[in-house]
Amino acid sequence: MPQLENDKILGCILRSVIGVISRRTSEAYASLIVNGALKELEDEYSFLRYIQIQGSKYNEVFDVVKVQPEINNVGAKEIGKAGRDFLEKITKSMGKSAGFFFLKEIKDDIPYDYEMVIKDLGIDLDLLQLEFITRIKKSFTDVLNNSDVLKYTITTIFDTLDKEFGLQKAYSIVSELVGRLSTEYQVLSYVKINDVRAMQGIDLLNVSLDVNQSDPTIVGAAIQRMIQELHNYYGEQKDGRSFIEKLRNNINPDYSFRLEEIGVNLDVIQLKRGLVIKHVFKAVICVLSESSTQSYAMLVVGNMLKKFEERYDFLKYIKIDSVRFSEVGDEFIISPAIESVRPSELGRSIQKVMEEIIMSLGDEAGLYFIDKFKRRLGKAYVLRIEEMGVNLHMMELKKNLIW
């Protein structure tokens, strides 16, 4: 590991910071903001007075950063702490104007040998980058209301369809989809689609602010359903890219973060049927294991699958390796042939198998089975199997009539 003095280390960091900020703004602004951050930290780290930042007008003659050798007498621990606090203060003061990869650019600008020394001092640029991105996204998403998310997402869906099929068809698709799903998701009744075909220069939609009183996760469920239906219908395009891929590329990272928070999962929409089946029956086994044993739970699920093979012959594609079963879920052996089965048929088989399992349970075990199953499976997968036709609400109604 190279031996570098404090003046060299801090000088390297400061020059990199100034260089990255200059590319976004100007050299004068970069010098000003760096000098301001150092001055604010001087009360806590008095040795920072040994650092001088020259104005940009001196750049052609003098080094913009001047660090006096007296700073080399300061302990490494204090240098590291000051360096970290300086970088945090700079990123906070710049806010979103820094861009998501501000600290990554600084890291890329620093020579590798310096980077290793800086990390040993406690200045982990990768960790700071992660913390910075999380803080910036969080500060932005905190002010995003349901109305903002709905307007942005539906507009982005429309723009993606417009590029693919043209304005006329994009309008028809979005208008029909929002209107039809508003009967199932009340939050969509707050959305009014404007006829952009007839009037130029108007927004595609207006969203009533009353929707901000709704549960954000319901808004997320409505958006997930819209995207799911569009993906199912249009699937892979002529250029080999799916609708989901194109939509993902068009979504701003800030909104992407908020969509994830309210339960929108673009990845699960693209999941293969075999993976969905695997997660469903893994969740069933895990819930059953809570009131019995894992081996008994596997036996129940295996017997039920076998029982309904005659009605749903594709269930023969699903096998459980009882020897290697664990919560990882890799012990399900599912034939690729399952991918050719219609989703509605898979949904019917899941519905029937689960109903039979619930009927076989005692009062206490069966009473909360659906709630436990949904929590174990996760919102995204629950939405996916419901889209396949699995009616968990109906199972609960039947269960309540019995118990």
C-alpha positions, 0 to 999 in steps of 0.5 A: 500500500503506498504511503501518502501524506495527508496533503496529497490525499486531501488535495486529490479528493478536493481536485476531483470534487471540483472537477466533477462539479465544474462539469455540471456547473462552472469552475467558479461555482465549484470553487465557491461551494467547496470553499464554503463546505470547508469553512463550515467544517473548520469549527470541528476540524481546525486543521482545515484552515491549512487548505486554500481554494483559489478562484477560477481566474487563477487556474491558468497560473496556480493550482486551484487547491493548495494544502499546507504541509502542516496538515501532515501532522494530523492523525489519519482517523481525523483526516478520514472523518473530516473527508467523509463529512466534507463529501456528505456536506457537498452532496447535501448542499448540491441536492439533486443537481449533483445527479445520481452518480456524483460520487461515482464520478469522483471515485472514477476520477481518483487514481486507484492507489489513492482510492485504496488509501482513502478507503483505509481512512474510512472514506468508502466512496461506494457506500457514500454513493449508495447512501446518497442515492437513497437520500436523494430518491427518498427526499423526492418520493416523499413529496410525490402524491398519488395524483403525481404518480398516476399522472406520470405513469399513465402518461409514460405508458401512453408515450411508450404506446404512441412510439410503438403504434401511433397516437390514435391507437395509443389513445384508444388503448389507454382510454379503454384500459383506464375506463374498464379497470376503474370499476375494479380500482376506484382510484382510477375513477379519479382519472379523466382521459382527454381526447388528445386526438382532437385537441392539440397542446392539452395534457393527456389526463387530469387527476383529481386531488381527491385520489391523494386520500387513497391508500398508495398501495391501492394505486400501486395495485391499479398500476400493476394491473394496467401494466400486466394487461398491456404486457400480456396483450402486446408481449414481445415486439417486432424488434425483440424487446418487450413492452415492459422493457421499453416502459422501464427505459422510459420511466424516470428513476425517481418515479421508479423508486416510488413505484417500487415503494407502493408495490409496482414490480415490473420484474414479476410481470415478466416471470415465467409460469414455472417460477410463479407455480414454484413460489405459490406451492412453496408458500403453501408448504411454508404455511402448512409447516407452521401447524404441522411438520415440513415433511407432512406439508410436502406430503399434502401438497404432493398428494393434492397435485397427484389427485388433480392430475387427471383433470389438469394433466399439466400438473404432472410437470410439477415435482417436489424433491422431498429429500432436498426441500428447503426454503430456498425453493429450488427443490421444485422440479418443474418441466419447461412444458409448463410454459405452454399451458394457458395462464387461465388453466394454471389459475384454475388448477391452483384454485382447486388445489388450494381449496382442497387443501384448506378443506382438509385443515382443521378449524384453527389452521384453516381459519387464517390460511389465506392471510398467511399465504398472501403474506408469505407469497408477497403482493406482486405474486398475489397480483400475478396469480389473481390475474391468472384467475385465482380468486383468493377472496372467494376462497375466504368466503367459502372458508367463512361459510364453513367455519 
